[in-house]
Amino acid sequence: MSASNLTWHDSKVTKQDRQKQKNHQSPVLWFTGLSGSGKSTLSVEVEKALFELGIHSYRLDGDNVRQGLNKNLGFSAEDRTENIRRIGEVAKLMNDAGVLTLTAFISPYQEDRDQARELFEDGEFIEVYTKCSLEEAENRDPKGLYKKARAGEIKGFTGIDDPYEEPAQAEIVVETDKLTLEESVDRVVSYLKDNQYI
C-alpha cells in the first residue's frame, strides 16, 4: 500500500553543489555477479583505493544490508526484486548526497538491474560485472553455499537452480577468474579516471 498526501520538499543545496564541494562525481558502481565471483572482495579494495585518492565513497554490501535494512526479506524472486529496489533507492539518495557509492549484490535478474539503472541520470549508473565461471565460483565457495545448494539444503540458489542473467551491456567487465585483485581494482579505478568521474 503506497502512502498518499505526500509532498516532495526540495533542498537549497543541489547534487551538483555537493559534487563541486567534494571535487568529484557521485556515480553508483553496481557490482553484480555470481556468489563467489569476487563482488565484495573487489568492492572493498576499490573503496579503499578511492579513499586513498580522497574520494568520498561508501559501500553497500548484500550480506551487510540484509542484516539491517533488508532483514525482513528472503530469497524468493519477489524478495530479491524488492531487495534490489530498496538498494537502488538508497544508492540514489547517496548519489544525490554527492557520495560515490559501491554496491555489491548478486542482483541476478537483468530486469531488476535495469530498474535500478532507471533511477539515475545517464552515466551515473556504472554496472561492474564480476565475470567468473560457475566452476571457479563453486571452487572458491567462500561461504560454503554452493556445497549446501548441491546437497539440496538451499533452494533457489543462483547459478544452481535459479538463473543468473549476465549483464547485456555492463560498463565494466572484470574477469575475476583471470585477473589478479590488483589488476581488477586498476580496471575499475582507471575507468573512473578515464571517464572523469574522479
The 8 nearest C-alpha neighbors of each residue, nearest first, counted from 0:
[[1, 2, 3, 4, 5, 81, 85, 84],
 [2, 0, 3, 4, 5, 6, 81, 85],
 [1, 3, 0, 4, 5, 6, 7, 8],
 [2, 4, 5, 1, 6, 0, 7, 8],
 [5, 3, 6, 2, 1, 7, 8, 0],
 [4, 6, 3, 7, 2, 8, 1, 9],
 [7, 5, 8, 4, 3, 9, 2, 10],
 [6, 8, 9, 5, 10, 4, 3, 2],
 [9, 7, 6, 10, 5, 11, 12, 13],
 [10, 8, 7, 11, 12, 13, 6, 14],
 [9, 11, 12, 8, 13, 14, 7, 95],
 [10, 12, 13, 9, 16, 8, 14, 17],
 [11, 13, 10, 16, 14, 17, 15, 9],
 [14, 12, 16, 15, 11, 17, 10, 95],
 [13, 15, 95, 17, 16, 97, 96, 18],
 [14, 16, 18, 13, 17, 19, 97, 12],
 [17, 15, 13, 19, 14, 18, 12, 20],
 [18, 16, 20, 14, 97, 15, 19, 21],
 [17, 19, 97, 15, 21, 20, 16, 24],
 [18, 20, 22, 16, 17, 21, 15, 23],
 [19, 21, 17, 18, 22, 16, 23, 15],
 [22, 20, 18, 19, 23, 17, 55, 97],
 [23, 21, 19, 20, 18, 24, 197, 54],
 [24, 22, 197, 18, 21, 196, 25, 19],
 [23, 25, 196, 18, 26, 197, 97, 99],
 [26, 24, 99, 97, 98, 94, 23, 27],
 [27, 25, 123, 99, 124, 94, 24, 28],
 [26, 28, 100, 124, 101, 29, 99, 125],
 [27, 29, 101, 125, 126, 100, 30, 102],
 [28, 30, 126, 102, 127, 125, 27, 101],
 [31, 29, 127, 103, 102, 38, 128, 28],
 [32, 30, 105, 128, 104, 106, 129, 127],
 [33, 31, 129, 105, 128, 36, 130, 34],
 [32, 34, 36, 105, 35, 158, 157, 163],
 [33, 35, 36, 105, 32, 136, 157, 37],
 [34, 36, 136, 37, 140, 33, 139, 141],
 [37, 35, 33, 131, 136, 34, 32, 129],
 [36, 38, 40, 35, 39, 41, 129, 175],
 [39, 37, 41, 103, 40, 30, 36, 42],
 [38, 40, 42, 41, 103, 37, 43, 60],
 [39, 41, 37, 43, 38, 42, 44, 180],
 [40, 42, 44, 38, 43, 39, 37, 45],
 [41, 43, 45, 39, 44, 40, 46, 38],
 [44, 42, 46, 40, 41, 45, 39, 47],
 [43, 45, 47, 41, 46, 42, 48, 40],
 [44, 46, 48, 42, 47, 184, 43, 41],
 [45, 47, 49, 43, 44, 48, 42, 50],
 [48, 46, 44, 50, 45, 49, 51, 43],
 [47, 49, 45, 51, 50, 46, 44, 52],
 [50, 48, 52, 46, 54, 51, 47, 45],
 [51, 49, 53, 47, 54, 52, 48, 46],
 [50, 52, 48, 49, 53, 47, 54, 46],
 [53, 51, 49, 50, 54, 48, 47, 197],
 [52, 54, 50, 51, 49, 55, 48, 21],
 [55, 53, 49, 50, 52, 56, 23, 51],
 [56, 54, 98, 99, 53, 50, 57, 21],
 [55, 57, 99, 98, 100, 54, 46, 58],
 [56, 58, 100, 101, 99, 59, 98, 46],
 [59, 57, 101, 102, 100, 60, 56, 46],
 [58, 60, 102, 101, 103, 61, 64, 57],
 [61, 59, 103, 63, 62, 102, 64, 58],
 [60, 62, 104, 64, 63, 103, 65, 59],
 [61, 63, 65, 64, 60, 66, 104, 103],
 [64, 62, 60, 66, 65, 61, 67, 59],
 [63, 65, 66, 61, 67, 62, 68, 69],
 [64, 66, 69, 70, 62, 63, 67, 61],
 [67, 65, 70, 64, 63, 69, 62, 68],
 [68, 66, 70, 64, 65, 69, 63, 71],
 [67, 69, 64, 70, 65, 66, 71, 85],
 [70, 68, 65, 71, 67, 72, 64, 82],
 [69, 71, 65, 66, 67, 72, 68, 64],
 [70, 72, 69, 73, 65, 68, 67, 66],
 [73, 71, 70, 78, 69, 74, 82, 65],
 [72, 74, 78, 75, 71, 79, 70, 69],
 [73, 75, 79, 78, 76, 72, 155, 77],
 [76, 74, 78, 77, 73, 79, 155, 72],
 [75, 77, 79, 78, 80, 74, 155, 81],
 [78, 76, 80, 75, 79, 81, 74, 82],
 [79, 77, 81, 75, 80, 72, 76, 74],
 [80, 78, 82, 76, 81, 77, 74, 75],
 [79, 81, 77, 83, 78, 82, 111, 84],
 [80, 82, 84, 78, 83, 79, 85, 77],
 [83, 81, 79, 80, 85, 84, 78, 86],
 [82, 84, 86, 80, 81, 85, 87, 79],
 [85, 83, 81, 87, 86, 82, 80, 88],
 [86, 84, 88, 87, 82, 83, 81, 89],
 [87, 85, 83, 89, 88, 84, 90, 82],
 [86, 88, 115, 90, 84, 85, 89, 83],
 [87, 89, 91, 85, 86, 90, 84, 92],
 [90, 88, 86, 92, 91, 87, 85, 93],
 [89, 91, 93, 87, 88, 92, 86, 94],
 [92, 90, 94, 88, 89, 93, 87, 95],
 [93, 91, 95, 89, 94, 90, 96, 88],
 [92, 94, 96, 90, 95, 91, 98, 89],
 [93, 95, 91, 25, 97, 96, 92, 98],
 [94, 96, 14, 92, 93, 97, 91, 98],
 [97, 95, 93, 94, 98, 14, 92, 17],
 [98, 96, 18, 25, 17, 94, 95, 14],
 [97, 99, 25, 56, 93, 94, 55, 96],
 [98, 100, 25, 56, 26, 27, 55, 94],
 [101, 99, 27, 57, 56, 58, 98, 28],
 [100, 102, 58, 28, 27, 59, 29, 57],
 [101, 103, 59, 29, 58, 30, 60, 28],
 [102, 104, 30, 60, 38, 39, 61, 59],
 [105, 103, 61, 106, 31, 102, 30, 60],
 [104, 106, 31, 32, 107, 33, 34, 103],
 [107, 105, 104, 108, 31, 83, 112, 111],
 [108, 106, 163, 105, 164, 109, 162, 157],
 [107, 109, 111, 110, 164, 106, 163, 112],
 [110, 108, 112, 111, 164, 113, 166, 107],
 [109, 111, 113, 108, 112, 114, 115, 80],
 [112, 110, 114, 113, 109, 108, 80, 115],
 [113, 111, 115, 109, 114, 110, 116, 108],
 [112, 114, 116, 110, 111, 115, 109, 117],
 [115, 113, 111, 117, 116, 112, 110, 118],
 [114, 116, 87, 112, 113, 117, 118, 111],
 [117, 115, 113, 114, 118, 124, 119, 112],
 [116, 118, 114, 119, 115, 113, 120, 124],
 [119, 117, 116, 115, 91, 114, 120, 87],
 [120, 118, 117, 116, 123, 124, 121, 91],
 [119, 121, 123, 122, 118, 117, 124, 116],
 [122, 120, 123, 119, 124, 117, 116, 118],
 [121, 123, 124, 120, 125, 26, 119, 27],
 [122, 124, 26, 120, 121, 119, 27, 125],
 [125, 123, 27, 122, 116, 26, 119, 126],
 [126, 124, 28, 170, 29, 27, 127, 123],
 [125, 127, 29, 169, 170, 28, 30, 128],
 [128, 126, 30, 171, 29, 172, 169, 31],
 [127, 129, 172, 31, 130, 32, 30, 173],
 [130, 128, 173, 32, 36, 174, 175, 31],
 [129, 131, 174, 128, 173, 175, 32, 172],
 [130, 132, 176, 36, 175, 174, 129, 133],
 [131, 133, 134, 135, 136, 130, 176, 36],
 [132, 134, 136, 135, 137, 131, 158, 33],
 [133, 135, 137, 132, 136, 138, 131, 139],
 [136, 134, 138, 132, 137, 133, 139, 131],
 [137, 135, 35, 133, 139, 138, 36, 134],
 [136, 138, 140, 134, 135, 139, 133, 145],
 [139, 137, 135, 136, 140, 134, 133, 141],
 [138, 140, 136, 137, 141, 135, 35, 36],
 [139, 141, 137, 143, 142, 138, 35, 136],
 [142, 140, 139, 143, 35, 144, 138, 137],
 [141, 143, 144, 140, 145, 35, 139, 34],
 [144, 142, 140, 146, 141, 145, 147, 139],
 [145, 143, 147, 146, 142, 148, 140, 153],
 [144, 146, 148, 147, 143, 137, 149, 140],
 [145, 147, 149, 144, 148, 143, 150, 140],
 [146, 148, 150, 152, 144, 145, 149, 153],
 [149, 147, 153, 145, 151, 150, 146, 152],
 [148, 150, 146, 151, 147, 145, 159, 152],
 [151, 149, 147, 148, 152, 146, 153, 145],
 [152, 150, 148, 149, 153, 147, 154, 146],
 [151, 153, 147, 150, 148, 154, 149, 146],
 [154, 152, 148, 151, 147, 156, 155, 144],
 [155, 153, 156, 148, 151, 152, 160, 161],
 [154, 156, 161, 160, 157, 153, 75, 74],
 [157, 155, 161, 154, 160, 159, 158, 148],
 [158, 156, 161, 162, 159, 163, 155, 160],
 [157, 159, 162, 163, 161, 160, 156, 33],
 [158, 160, 157, 156, 161, 148, 162, 149],
 [161, 159, 155, 156, 158, 157, 162, 154],
 [160, 162, 157, 155, 156, 158, 159, 163],
 [163, 161, 158, 157, 164, 160, 107, 159],
 [162, 164, 107, 158, 157, 165, 108, 161],
 [163, 165, 108, 107, 109, 162, 166, 167],
 [164, 166, 163, 167, 109, 107, 32, 128],
 [167, 165, 168, 169, 164, 109, 128, 126],
 [166, 168, 165, 169, 109, 164, 170, 128],
 [169, 167, 166, 170, 126, 171, 165, 172],
 [170, 168, 126, 171, 166, 127, 128, 167],
 [169, 171, 126, 125, 127, 168, 172, 128],
 [172, 170, 127, 169, 128, 126, 173, 187],
 [173, 171, 128, 127, 129, 174, 169, 130],
 [174, 172, 129, 175, 130, 128, 183, 171],
 [175, 173, 130, 176, 177, 131, 129, 178],
 [174, 176, 178, 177, 173, 131, 130, 129],
 [175, 177, 131, 174, 178, 135, 132, 130],
 [176, 178, 175, 174, 179, 131, 173, 130],
 [179, 177, 175, 182, 174, 183, 176, 180],
 [178, 180, 182, 181, 183, 177, 175, 176],
 [179, 181, 183, 182, 184, 178, 41, 175],
 [180, 182, 184, 179, 183, 185, 178, 44],
 [183, 181, 185, 179, 180, 184, 178, 186],
 [182, 184, 180, 186, 181, 185, 178, 173],
 [185, 183, 181, 187, 186, 182, 45, 180],
 [184, 186, 182, 188, 183, 187, 189, 181],
 [185, 187, 183, 189, 184, 188, 182, 190],
 [188, 186, 190, 184, 185, 189, 191, 183],
 [189, 187, 191, 185, 190, 186, 184, 192],
 [190, 188, 192, 186, 191, 187, 185, 193],
 [189, 191, 193, 187, 188, 192, 194, 186],
 [192, 190, 196, 188, 194, 189, 193, 197],
 [191, 193, 195, 189, 197, 194, 190, 196],
 [192, 194, 190, 195, 191, 189, 196, 188],
 [193, 195, 191, 192, 196, 190, 197, 189],
 [196, 194, 192, 197, 193, 191, 24, 23],
 [197, 195, 24, 191, 194, 23, 192, 25],
 [196, 23, 195, 192, 191, 24, 54, 22]]
